[in-house]
Amino acid sequence: MNKINKRSIALLFPIFIIGLLISCSETDYMVYDSNYSGLYFTSDTLRYSFGVTPTDVRSYEYRIPVSLMGKPESSDRTFSFSVVEEGTTAEYGVQYVIGKPVIMADSVVGYIPVILKRDELGGNYQDGYIHYKLSLNLEADGVFTPTLSKEENSCVLVFDNAVEQPEWLNAVGEKVWYESQWGEWHPLKLIKMVEFFHSIESVQPETYKKMVKVFGENLEHVQYGDFYPYKTVMNKYVFKPMYDYFIAPENYDEIVDLYPDFPFDFPNPYA
């Protein structure tokens, strides 16, 4: 009988330990509750730059994403947030405005829409760009409750109109911009270069896909500043249209209104 008792105890001991661990787990960790409407930002820092977007894009709606720990509903829902003044350098109504936040119907994700105004973003490529900050906190409103993590309750959006000279590096790691091919460096040249590059997709979609793999979606990875083996394509669909755009009299006023210092020196690639 003694042997049987010892054997029974030996068999029951692991079961006891497992039960104890499960009990501790249920005590120490938060269990998912579908009725808990906890909101949180999916990232604590977000960045946007108008950068090389076409010059006719003068505003942009940036959607700051949020997620919900809870169940979806059949209709859109709103929630509360606040602007943290001490962490914000942008001015409401000048550099940005904020729309109505929303949790989409039948979803546990939503966003805060922020309209960014390109014309009000200061700085330039000569003196440096201003990087604006918008700091937000999620707030309890009787329906939704921010999660317990302070980091998940706060988010900072950094935005600007910066167009920096691309990181096209030569063999010794120096930036290259070949004036013999493109004239003096200027942000508008890169903006138009990327714009016409994107237009290749509509005329040669397969070639465009291959070029994006080599050079990047916005030409950020052009090794040595050399467009080999697609120089012919670039000349036809990018550099010649750029030349035509810059010399066209009907474009002059628009160009100097945006960039009074623009050097009209882009060469004809076929000259």
Stockholm file with secondary structure:
# STOCKHOLM 1.0

chainA/1-271         MNKINKRSIALLFPIFIIGLLISCSETDYMVYDSNYSGLYFTSDTLRYSFGVTPTDVRSYEYRIPVSLMGKPESSDRTFSFSVVEEGTTAEYGVQYVIGKPVIMADSVVGYIPVILKRDELGGNYQDGYIHYKLSLNLEADGVFTPTLSKEENSCVLVFDNAVEQPEWLNAVGEKVWYESQWGEWHPLKLIKMVEFFHSIESVQPETYKKMVKVFGENLEHVQYGDFYPYKTVMNKYVFKPMYDYFIAPENYDEIVDLYPDFPFDFPNPYA
#=GR chainA/1-271 SS CHHHHHHHHHHHHHHHHHHHHHHHHHHHSCCCCTTCCEEEESCSEEEEECTTSCTTCCEEEEEEEEEEESCCCSSCBCCEEEECGGGCCSCBTTTEEECCCEECTTCSEEEEEEEEEGGGCCEETTTEECCEEEEEEEECCSSCEECSCHHHHEEEEEEECCCCCCCCBCTTSCBCCCHHHHCSCCHHHHHHHHHHHHHHHHHCHHHHHHHHHHHCTTSTTCGGGCCTTCHHHHIIIIIHHHHHHHHCHHHHHHHHHHCTTCCCCCCCTTC
#=GC SS_cons         CHHHHHHHHHHHHHHHHHHHHHHHHHHHSCCCCTTCCEEEESCSEEEEECTTSCTTCCEEEEEEEEEEESCCCSSCBCCEEEECGGGCCSCBTTTEEECCCEECTTCSEEEEEEEEEGGGCCEETTTEECCEEEEEEEECCSSCEECSCHHHHEEEEEEECCCCCCCCBCTTSCBCCCHHHHCSCCHHHHHHHHHHHHHHHHHCHHHHHHHHHHHCTTSTTCGGGCCTTCHHHHIIIIIHHHHHHHHCHHHHHHHHHHCTTCCCCCCCTTC
//
